[in-house]
Amino acid sequence: MTYSITLYEADVSPEERRQAEARFRGALEEALGDEQLVAPVYAAYLRIVGTYGEAPAPDTLTDAEQAIFDQWRAAETAGVAAAFGPNRYMGDAMYEIRIEG
C-alpha cells in the first residue's frame, strides 16, 4: 500500500510545490516512524473518522483506535507545518492524501 500527496497552493512555482510535498511526506514518515506505516495508519484513521466522526468522544474509541487517531493527527499536523509553515492552521491547508494500491 502506497500513498501520494498533492498540495494546492496557487502562489508557488511547480518546484516549490514539489519541495513542499516532499517536506510534508518526510514529516509524516518521521512522525509515524516509517514510510510503510503512512498508508495503513491513514486508512485506519479514515475508518475511525467514518465510524465515529471527526471529533469522537475519547470514551467511544478503543485504546488502539485512540492511539491511531492521535498518532495520525500528530503526523498530519507535523506534515502541514513542514509544508506550509508552523503558523499555518489545518483548516487553511490545501492538500490531498491518496492511498494507492
Backbone hydrogen bonds, N-H to C=O, Kabsch-Sander energy under -0.5 kcal/mol:
donor,donor_aa,acceptor,acceptor_aa,energy
2,T,100,E,-2.8
4,S,98,R,-2.3
6,T,96,E,-2.5
8,Y,94,M,-3.0
9,E,7,L,-0.6
12,V,9,E,-0.8
17,R,13,S,-2.3
18,R,14,P,-2.4
19,Q,15,E,-2.3
20,A,16,E,-2.3
21,E,17,R,-2.5
22,A,18,R,-2.2
23,R,19,Q,-2.2
24,F,20,A,-2.5
25,R,21,E,-2.7
26,G,22,A,-2.7
27,A,23,R,-2.4
28,L,24,F,-2.4
29,E,25,R,-2.5
30,E,26,G,-2.4
31,A,27,A,-2.6
32,L,28,L,-2.2
33,G,29,E,-1.3
37,L,34,D,-1.4
38,V,34,D,-0.6
38,V,35,E,-1.0
39,A,35,E,-0.5
41,V,37,L,-2.3
42,Y,38,V,-2.6
43,A,39,A,-2.6
44,A,40,P,-2.2
45,Y,41,V,-2.5
46,L,42,Y,-2.6
47,R,43,A,-1.9
48,I,44,A,-2.3
49,V,45,Y,-2.8
50,G,46,L,-2.5
51,T,47,R,-1.6
52,Y,48,I,-3.3
53,G,49,V,-2.1
60,T,57,A,-2.4
61,L,57,A,-0.6
61,L,58,P,-0.8
66,Q,62,T,-2.7
67,A,63,D,-2.2
68,I,64,A,-2.3
69,F,65,E,-2.9
70,D,66,Q,-2.7
71,Q,67,A,-2.5
72,W,68,I,-2.8
73,R,69,F,-2.3
74,A,70,D,-2.3
75,A,71,Q,-2.2
76,E,72,W,-3.2
77,T,73,R,-2.2
78,A,74,A,-2.1
79,G,75,A,-2.4
80,V,76,E,-2.5
81,A,77,T,-2.4
82,A,78,A,-2.3
83,A,79,G,-2.4
84,F,80,V,-3.2
85,G,80,V,-0.6
85,G,81,A,-1.6
88,R,85,G,-1.5
92,D,89,Y,-1.6
93,A,89,Y,-1.0
93,A,90,M,-0.7
95,Y,93,A,-0.7
96,E,6,T,-2.4
98,R,4,S,-2.6
100,E,2,T,-3.1
